[in-house]
């Protein structure tokens, strides 16, 4: 379903080791990528310390916006799973000090992994 999810605008899981290698210059000491979800060029990266939302901009993707969210600033989250005719899942994350959530579209198969990863990081 990877190509179909991409066409539909839903992020699907990608190799954590590949993302770890790509992000090595910006990761903290002892910070490791636990999972990553890719949507065309953009990434949602879960590390053992934070969530990083990566937005590659422009035609070439050389301009990159890195949004770093420490797990301790996440106050709540919702994962809406896909239904019978709805092929996508949605993640909403609320941050302390912000009224509106951050929304990320996911593939149906990624919803459970995202929820488990967030719960593990927030409650440990």
Protein Blocks (a to p, Z undefined) as FASTA:
>chain_A
ZZmmmmnopacdddfklmmmmmmmmpcehiacfbdcdehjaccdddfkbccddddedjko
maccdddddfklpmbdcdddddfklmbdcdddddehiabdcdddddfklmmmmmmmmmmm
mmZZ
